[in-house]
Amino acid sequence: MLEQVADGVWVRQSEWVWTNSTIVSVDDGLILIDPGIHGAELESLADEIERIGRPVIAGFSTHPHFDHLLWHSRFGDAPRYATGEGARFAAETIEQQREGTAEAATAAPLELVGLVEPLPDGGGPVPGELTEHSAHCVGHAAVLLTDRGVLIAGDTLSDILVPIFDPFQNDQLAAFETALERLEPAVERAEVLIPGHGGVARGDEVGARFEAERAYVEALRGGTEPTDARLEADWVVAIHDSNLAKVRGG
């Protein structure tokens, strides 16, 4: 069910890797960010949107991975946006995105996966400030709702996942360093942090998430083993091992 995390901002978490769907209320209606994952969850999200009683006027994908490119007909035919690079990559990989959806998401509408277009200059209907970077995926963006102190971070700053390096880009360590540099001003202004996966952070925990991410990246840069509570889970250790192989391989 929906959890209200700030004025006019709601989050619904999927069973699939604790993925967060975010609803943001603006003057003309609702912006739906990264809705997911299973078909029944998308249906439930549509029910909850109906209870809010406002139309969805736009969607936004924080980055072009299938679990952030989903949609449902009950959300309406509002335009769906991504960064320019995100929209390009989604279009180029749309068949792979739909294959990934079919494998992981039960009964999600495959024909609606990945239908995003570049965000207009000035952000169009998507409110706040965007921070774009190429860590984890090309065309990745975070959204800072400046009027509400909410940072919607995409697949960074999670309490359950260490950074996940993109296997298709070189020098992801530098990409994450750049991303953190760009995100830091937004983190300093945020009172609530919504990651793509994991729990919502509030207050001092927002900064703590950022410092944990930075410490992980700095450890890899320095060639030391990070001290990170997220590595207590075996499946996250597998992500870490993949990152190490990527760093050592260039």
MOGI-V930937 format. One line per field, one symbol per residue. ss: DSSP state (H for helix, E for strand, C for the rest). phi: phi as a letter, one per 30 degrees, with the letter a starting at -180 (. if undefined). burial: b if it has 9 or more other ideal C-beta (glycine too) atoms within 8 Angstrom, else e. A space follows every 10 residues. Layout:
ss: ???
phi: ???
burial: ???
This chain:
ss: CCEEEECCEE EEECCCCCEE EEEEEECCEE EEECCCCCHH HHHHHHHHHH HHCCCEEEEE CCCCCHHHCC CCHHHCCCEE EECHHHHHHH HHCHHHHHHH HHHHCCCCCH HHCCCCEECC HHHCCCCCEE EEECCCCCCE EEEEECCCCE EECCCCCCCC CCCCCCCCCC CHHHHHHHHH HHHHHHHHHC CEEECCECCC EECHHHHHHH HHHHHHHHHH HHCCCCCCHH HHCHHHHHHH HHHHHHHHHC
phi: .dbdcadibb bbcdddhhdc cbcbdbeclb ccchdacded ddddddeddd ddibddcacb cdadcedbbd abeddjcddc cbdedddddd ddcddddddd dddccdiddd dcdidcbddd eijhdddicc ccacdiadid bcccdddbic cccicbiddc cdecdddcbd hddddddddd dddeddddcc cbbcddbjdd cbiddddddd dddddddddd ddicddcbdd ddceddedde dddddddddj
burial: eebebbeebb bbebebebbb bbbbbbeebb bbbbbbbbbe bbbbbbebbe ebeeebbbbb bbbbbbbbbb bbeebeebeb bbbbbbbbbb eebbeebbeb beebbeebbe ebbbebebbe eebbbbbbeb bbbbbbbbbb bbbbbeebbb bbbbbbbbeb bbbbbbeebe ebbebbbbbb ebbbebbebb ebbbbbbbeb bbeebbbbbb ebbbbbbebb eeeeebebeb beeeebbebb ebbbebbeee
